[in-house]
Amino acid sequence: MNNGKIEAMKTLKIAKGQIEGTIKMIEDERYCVDVSNQIIAAQSLLKKANIQILRQHMQHCVTEAFNEGDGKEKLDEVMMILSKLIDK
């Protein structure tokens, strides 16, 4: 596993802990604004992990595909993901 994936996994594990903590906050009937702030923080971590994964994909898979003369399909995949991120 390369460094990009390792970093993304670390970020996702932090997000998982934050989501579990947020669930506990709801169960404990904590103040809604505090819960909402925790949800926003978890979303931010998920976005960060996605960027880490996309970066490593471009550095490895897309680069390799272009070196082999077949990068258009990989580039189209990345563009589809980016369009989903932008449309939100």
DOVOKOL-760880 format. One record per residue: residue in one letter; x, y, z of N, C-alpha, C in turn. Coordinates in Angstrom, 3 decimals, decimal comma. Example, Ala and Ser with C-alpha at 12.3 -4.5 7.8 and 13.67 -1.06 7.14 Angstrom:
2
<type:A	n.east:13,190	n.north:-5,690	n.up:7,800	ca.east:12,300	ca.north:-4,500	ca.up:7,800	c.east:13,200	c.north:-3,300	c.up:7,800>
<type:S	n.east:12,850	n.north:-2,250	n.up:7,080	ca.east:13,670	ca.north:-1,060	ca.up:7,140	c.east:12,900	c.north:0,030	c.up:7,870>
This chain:
88
<type:M	n.east:0,851	n.north:-1,175	n.up:0,000	ca.east:0,000	ca.north:0,000	ca.up:0,000	c.east:0,896	c.north:1,238	c.up:0,000>
<type:N	n.east:0,586	n.north:2,188	n.up:-0,899	ca.east:1,435	ca.north:3,371	ca.up:-0,994	c.east:1,039	c.north:4,420	c.up:0,049>
<type:N	n.east:1,874	n.north:5,453	n.up:0,159	ca.east:1,672	ca.north:6,490	ca.up:1,182	c.east:0,344	c.north:7,221	c.up:1,031>
<type:G	n.east:-0,091	n.north:7,450	n.up:-0,203	ca.east:-1,365	ca.north:8,133	ca.up:-0,424	c.east:-2,526	c.north:7,375	c.up:0,172>
<type:K	n.east:-2,530	n.north:6,069	n.up:-0,033	ca.east:-3,605	ca.north:5,239	ca.up:0,518	c.east:-3,500	c.north:5,144	c.up:2,039>
<type:I	n.east:-2,290	n.north:5,077	n.up:2,546	ca.east:-2,090	ca.north:5,010	ca.up:4,007	c.east:-2,626	c.north:6,283	c.up:4,657>
<type:E	n.east:-2,304	n.north:7,437	n.up:4,069	ca.east:-2,792	ca.north:8,711	ca.up:4,612	c.east:-4,310	c.north:8,804	c.up:4,524>
<type:A	n.east:-4,880	n.north:8,343	n.up:3,425	ca.east:-6,336	ca.north:8,361	ca.up:3,273	c.east:-6,989	c.north:7,465	c.up:4,322>
<type:M	n.east:-6,379	n.north:6,314	n.up:4,570	ca.east:-6,925	ca.north:5,405	ca.up:5,580	c.east:-6,884	c.north:6,030	c.up:6,964>
<type:K	n.east:-5,791	n.north:6,704	n.up:7,292	ca.east:-5,694	ca.north:7,391	ca.up:8,584	c.east:-6,794	c.north:8,443	c.up:8,709>
<type:T	n.east:-6,982	n.north:9,210	n.up:7,648	ca.east:-8,011	ca.north:10,251	ca.up:7,654	c.east:-9,398	c.north:9,639	c.up:7,813>
<type:L	n.east:-9,662	n.north:8,533	n.up:7,126	ca.east:-10,962	ca.north:7,868	ca.up:7,232	c.east:-11,195	c.north:7,301	c.up:8,625>
<type:K	n.east:-10,145	n.north:6,802	n.up:9,253	ca.east:-10,288	ca.north:6,292	ca.up:10,621	c.east:-10,602	c.north:7,421	c.up:11,598>
<type:I	n.east:-10,003	n.north:8,578	n.up:11,375	ca.east:-10,326	ca.north:9,741	ca.up:12,207	c.east:-11,787	c.north:10,128	c.up:11,990>
<type:A	n.east:-12,220	n.north:10,143	n.up:10,721	ca.east:-13,620	ca.north:10,474	ca.up:10,407	c.east:-14,562	c.north:9,468	c.up:11,051>
<type:K	n.east:-14,192	n.north:8,195	n.up:11,010	ca.east:-15,019	ca.north:7,145	ca.up:11,633	c.east:-15,187	c.north:7,432	c.up:13,126>
<type:G	n.east:-14,099	n.north:7,765	n.up:13,805	ca.east:-14,168	ca.north:8,087	ca.up:15,224	c.east:-15,037	c.north:9,310	c.up:15,471>
<type:Q	n.east:-14,909	n.north:10,284	n.up:14,590	ca.east:-15,703	ca.north:11,502	ca.up:14,733	c.east:-17,193	c.north:11,197	c.up:14,521>
<type:I	n.east:-17,518	n.north:10,354	n.up:13,561	ca.east:-18,913	ca.north:9,980	ca.up:13,320	c.east:-19,465	c.north:9,201	c.up:14,507>
<type:E	n.east:-18,668	n.north:8,277	n.up:15,032	ca.east:-19,110	ca.north:7,520	ca.up:16,212	c.east:-19,343	c.north:8,460	c.up:17,393>
<type:G	n.east:-18,460	n.north:9,446	n.up:17,560	ca.east:-18,633	ca.north:10,432	ca.up:18,619	c.east:-19,882	c.north:11,276	c.up:18,415>
<type:T	n.east:-20,159	n.north:11,598	n.up:17,167	ca.east:-21,349	ca.north:12,385	ca.up:16,842	c.east:-22,620	c.north:11,597	c.up:17,158>
<type:I	n.east:-22,614	n.north:10,319	n.up:16,843	ca.east:-23,762	ca.north:9,465	ca.up:17,180	c.east:-23,986	c.north:9,464	c.up:18,681>
<type:K	n.east:-22,899	n.north:9,350	n.up:19,435	ca.east:-23,010	ca.north:9,365	ca.up:20,901	c.east:-23,560	c.north:10,707	c.up:21,379>
<type:M	n.east:-23,135	n.north:11,789	n.up:20,741	ca.east:-23,649	ca.north:13,104	ca.up:21,115	c.east:-25,172	c.north:13,162	c.up:20,941>
<type:I	n.east:-25,657	n.north:12,599	n.up:19,845	ca.east:-27,110	ca.north:12,579	ca.up:19,604	c.east:-27,801	c.north:11,721	c.up:20,653>
<type:E	n.east:-27,225	n.north:10,551	n.up:20,933	ca.east:-27,799	ca.north:9,669	ca.up:21,960	c.east:-27,840	c.north:10,363	c.up:23,319>
<type:D	n.east:-26,835	n.north:11,173	n.up:23,603	ca.east:-26,756	ca.north:11,897	ca.up:24,881	c.east:-27,561	c.north:13,194	c.up:24,864>
<type:E	n.east:-28,249	n.north:13,426	n.up:23,739	ca.east:-29,094	ca.north:14,613	ca.up:23,567	c.east:-28,315	c.north:15,914	c.up:23,752>
<type:R	n.east:-27,133	n.north:15,948	n.up:23,154	ca.east:-26,307	ca.north:17,154	ca.up:23,208	c.east:-26,916	c.north:18,246	c.up:22,336>
<type:Y	n.east:-26,455	n.north:19,447	n.up:22,542	ca.east:-26,945	ca.north:20,632	ca.up:21,842	c.east:-26,803	c.north:20,442	c.up:20,328>
<type:C	n.east:-27,890	n.north:20,701	n.up:19,595	ca.east:-27,943	ca.north:20,428	ca.up:18,158	c.east:-26,854	c.north:21,150	c.up:17,358>
<type:V	n.east:-26,537	n.north:22,367	n.up:17,723	ca.east:-25,505	ca.north:23,116	ca.up:17,001	c.east:-24,148	c.north:22,437	c.up:17,172>
<type:D	n.east:-23,867	n.north:21,914	n.up:18,359	ca.east:-22,615	ca.north:21,183	ca.up:18,583	c.east:-22,579	c.north:19,918	c.up:17,730>
<type:V	n.east:-23,704	n.north:19,226	n.up:17,636	ca.east:-23,786	ca.north:18,019	ca.up:16,801	c.east:-23,559	c.north:18,391	c.up:15,342>
<type:S	n.east:-24,199	n.north:19,449	n.up:14,905	ca.east:-24,053	ca.north:19,894	ca.up:13,516	c.east:-22,599	c.north:20,238	c.up:13,192>
<type:N	n.east:-21,918	n.north:20,904	n.up:14,110	ca.east:-20,505	ca.north:21,226	ca.up:13,891	c.east:-19,660	c.north:19,968	c.up:13,762>
<type:Q	n.east:-19,973	n.north:18,942	n.up:14,517	ca.east:-19,232	ca.north:17,681	ca.up:14,414	c.east:-19,499	c.north:17,000	c.up:13,074>
<type:I	n.east:-20,731	n.north:17,100	n.up:12,589	ca.east:-21,058	ca.north:16,529	ca.up:11,275	c.east:-20,271	c.north:17,246	c.up:10,184>
<type:I	n.east:-20,194	n.north:18,554	n.up:10,269	ca.east:-19,426	ca.north:19,329	ca.up:9,290	c.east:-17,944	c.north:18,932	c.up:9,327>
<type:A	n.east:-17,415	n.north:18,733	n.up:10,523	ca.east:-16,013	ca.north:18,323	ca.up:10,656	c.east:-15,785	c.north:16,947	c.up:10,020>
<type:A	n.east:-16,724	n.north:16,018	n.up:10,216	ca.east:-16,603	ca.north:14,680	ca.up:9,618	c.east:-16,674	c.north:14,774	c.up:8,095>
<type:Q	n.east:-17,559	n.north:15,616	n.up:7,567	ca.east:-17,648	ca.north:15,797	ca.up:6,122	c.east:-16,328	c.north:16,327	c.up:5,558>
<type:S	n.east:-15,725	n.north:17,228	n.up:6,272	ca.east:-14,450	ca.north:17,791	ca.up:5,844	c.east:-13,373	c.north:16,705	c.up:5,763>
<type:L	n.east:-13,353	n.north:15,829	n.up:6,743	ca.east:-12,384	ca.north:14,729	ca.up:6,734	c.east:-12,641	c.north:13,772	c.up:5,571>
<type:L	n.east:-13,911	n.north:13,496	n.up:5,281	ca.east:-14,241	ca.north:12,616	ca.up:4,157	c.east:-13,800	c.north:13,239	c.up:2,837>
<type:K	n.east:-13,986	n.north:14,541	n.up:2,681	ca.east:-13,520	ca.north:15,223	ca.up:1,474	c.east:-12,004	c.north:15,139	c.up:1,364>
<type:K	n.east:-11,321	n.north:15,336	n.up:2,491	ca.east:-9,858	ca.north:15,265	ca.up:2,501	c.east:-9,384	c.north:13,874	c.up:2,079>
<type:A	n.east:-10,024	n.north:12,832	n.up:2,601	ca.east:-9,647	ca.north:11,461	ca.up:2,234	c.east:-9,885	c.north:11,211	c.up:0,754>
<type:N	n.east:-10,980	n.north:11,740	n.up:0,230	ca.east:-11,276	ca.north:11,562	ca.up:-1,187	c.east:-10,202	c.north:12,218	c.up:-2,042>
<type:I	n.east:-9,779	n.north:13,401	n.up:-1,674	ca.east:-8,719	ca.north:14,093	ca.up:-2,411	c.east:-7,412	c.north:13,297	c.up:-2,337>
<type:Q	n.east:-7,114	n.north:12,740	n.up:-1,171	ca.east:-5,901	ca.north:11,934	ca.up:-1,030	c.east:-5,947	c.north:10,718	c.up:-1,953>
<type:I	n.east:-7,092	n.north:10,068	n.up:-2,026	ca.east:-7,240	ca.north:8,899	ca.up:-2,895	c.east:-7,133	c.north:9,307	c.up:-4,365>
<type:L	n.east:-7,807	n.north:10,392	n.up:-4,735	ca.east:-7,731	ca.north:10,837	ca.up:-6,129	c.east:-6,314	c.north:11,246	c.up:-6,520>
<type:R	n.east:-5,602	n.north:11,896	n.up:-5,600	ca.east:-4,232	ca.north:12,306	ca.up:-5,878	c.east:-3,357	c.north:11,083	c.up:-6,148>
<type:Q	n.east:-3,437	n.north:10,079	n.up:-5,283	ca.east:-2,601	ca.north:8,899	ca.up:-5,487	c.east:-3,018	c.north:8,160	c.up:-6,758>
<type:H	n.east:-4,314	n.north:8,184	n.up:-7,073	ca.east:-4,788	ca.north:7,539	ca.up:-8,305	c.east:-4,168	c.north:8,217	c.up:-9,527>
<type:M	n.east:-4,157	n.north:9,541	n.up:-9,499	ca.east:-3,581	ca.north:10,264	ca.up:-10,638	c.east:-2,069	c.north:10,060	c.up:-10,719>
<type:Q	n.east:-1,403	n.north:10,038	n.up:-9,574	ca.east:0,048	ca.north:9,873	ca.up:-9,567	c.east:0,475	c.north:8,480	c.up:-10,005>
<type:H	n.east:-0,370	n.north:7,497	n.up:-9,769	ca.east:0,021	ca.north:6,124	ca.up:-10,085	c.east:-0,750	c.north:5,568	c.up:-11,280>
<type:C	n.east:-2,035	n.north:5,347	n.up:-11,113	ca.east:-2,825	ca.north:4,673	ca.up:-12,151	c.east:-2,937	c.north:5,480	c.up:-13,438>
<type:V	n.east:-3,248	n.north:6,764	n.up:-13,302	ca.east:-3,419	ca.north:7,596	ca.up:-14,496	c.east:-2,077	c.north:7,784	c.up:-15,201>
<type:T	n.east:-1,036	n.north:8,061	n.up:-14,435	ca.east:0,298	ca.north:8,226	ca.up:-15,022	c.east:0,722	c.north:6,955	c.up:-15,751>
<type:E	n.east:0,508	n.north:5,821	n.up:-15,119	ca.east:0,866	ca.north:4,542	ca.up:-15,735	c.east:0,077	c.north:4,312	c.up:-17,024>
<type:A	n.east:-1,210	n.north:4,616	n.up:-16,996	ca.east:-2,041	ca.north:4,433	ca.up:-18,190	c.east:-1,556	c.north:5,321	c.up:-19,334>
<type:F	n.east:-1,185	n.north:6,574	n.up:-19,036	ca.east:-0,674	ca.north:7,459	ca.up:-20,087	c.east:0,664	c.north:6,956	c.up:-20,619>
<type:N	n.east:1,501	n.north:6,442	n.up:-19,738	ca.east:2,793	ca.north:5,901	ca.up:-20,179	c.east:2,617	c.north:4,704	c.up:-21,101>
<type:E	n.east:1,500	n.north:3,991	n.up:-20,921	ca.east:1,210	ca.north:2,838	ca.up:-21,774	c.east:0,382	c.north:3,235	c.up:-22,992>
<type:G	n.east:0,108	n.north:4,532	n.up:-23,128	ca.east:-0,625	ca.north:5,021	ca.up:-24,291	c.east:-2,128	c.north:4,899	c.up:-24,201>
<type:D	n.east:-2,659	n.north:4,662	n.up:-22,989	ca.east:-4,105	ca.north:4,455	ca.up:-22,856	c.east:-4,638	c.north:5,215	c.up:-21,636>
<type:G	n.east:-4,392	n.north:6,526	n.up:-21,585	ca.east:-4,769	ca.north:7,299	ca.up:-20,404	c.east:-6,130	c.north:7,950	c.up:-20,463>
<type:K	n.east:-6,754	n.north:8,006	n.up:-21,650	ca.east:-8,015	ca.north:8,726	ca.up:-21,792	c.east:-9,104	c.north:8,170	c.up:-20,883>
<type:E	n.east:-9,224	n.north:6,866	n.up:-20,805	ca.east:-10,262	ca.north:6,246	ca.up:-19,971	c.east:-10,063	c.north:6,603	c.up:-18,493>
<type:K	n.east:-8,832	n.north:6,548	n.up:-18,028	ca.east:-8,533	ca.north:6,897	ca.up:-16,630	c.east:-8,827	c.north:8,370	c.up:-16,363>
<type:L	n.east:-8,469	n.north:9,207	n.up:-17,317	ca.east:-8,737	ca.north:10,633	ca.up:-17,165	c.east:-10,243	c.north:10,899	c.up:-17,132>
<type:D	n.east:-11,000	n.north:10,208	n.up:-17,967	ca.east:-12,463	ca.north:10,340	ca.up:-17,968	c.east:-13,056	c.north:9,931	c.up:-16,619>
<type:E	n.east:-12,506	n.north:8,882	n.up:-16,020	ca.east:-12,977	ca.north:8,448	ca.up:-14,696	c.east:-12,768	c.north:9,546	c.up:-13,656>
<type:V	n.east:-11,593	n.north:10,152	n.up:-13,667	ca.east:-11,284	ca.north:11,217	ca.up:-12,716	c.east:-12,212	c.north:12,410	c.up:-12,949>
<type:M	n.east:-12,439	n.north:12,750	n.up:-14,197	ca.east:-13,317	ca.north:13,878	ca.up:-14,507	c.east:-14,747	c.north:13,606	c.up:-14,033>
<type:M	n.east:-15,202	n.north:12,370	n.up:-14,122	ca.east:-16,538	ca.north:12,024	ca.up:-13,654	c.east:-16,630	c.north:12,203	c.up:-12,132>
<type:I	n.east:-15,608	n.north:11,774	n.up:-11,427	ca.east:-15,578	ca.north:11,946	ca.up:-9,966	c.east:-15,560	c.north:13,438	c.up:-9,616>
<type:L	n.east:-14,721	n.north:14,197	n.up:-10,288	ca.east:-14,634	ca.north:15,627	ca.up:-10,013	c.east:-15,963	c.north:16,331	c.up:-10,300>
<type:S	n.east:-16,646	n.north:15,910	n.up:-11,342	ca.east:-17,951	ca.north:16,529	ca.up:-11,645	c.east:-18,959	c.north:16,224	c.up:-10,538>
<type:K	n.east:-18,881	n.north:15,043	n.up:-9,949	ca.east:-19,767	ca.north:14,717	ca.up:-8,823	c.east:-19,450	c.north:15,590	c.up:-7,623>
<type:L	n.east:-18,183	n.north:15,841	n.up:-7,379	ca.east:-17,784	ca.north:16,688	ca.up:-6,248	c.east:-18,221	c.north:18,130	c.up:-6,459>
<type:I	n.east:-18,114	n.north:18,613	n.up:-7,677	ca.east:-18,452	ca.north:19,991	ca.up:-7,977	c.east:-19,964	c.north:20,206	c.up:-7,959>
<type:D	n.east:-20,727	n.north:19,227	n.up:-8,415	ca.east:-22,190	ca.north:19,352	ca.up:-8,477	c.east:-22,852	c.north:19,386	c.up:-7,115>
<type:K	n.east:-22,135	n.north:19,025	n.up:-6,074	ca.east:-22,763	ca.north:18,968	ca.up:-4,743	c.east:-22,870	c.north:20,299	c.up:-4,116>
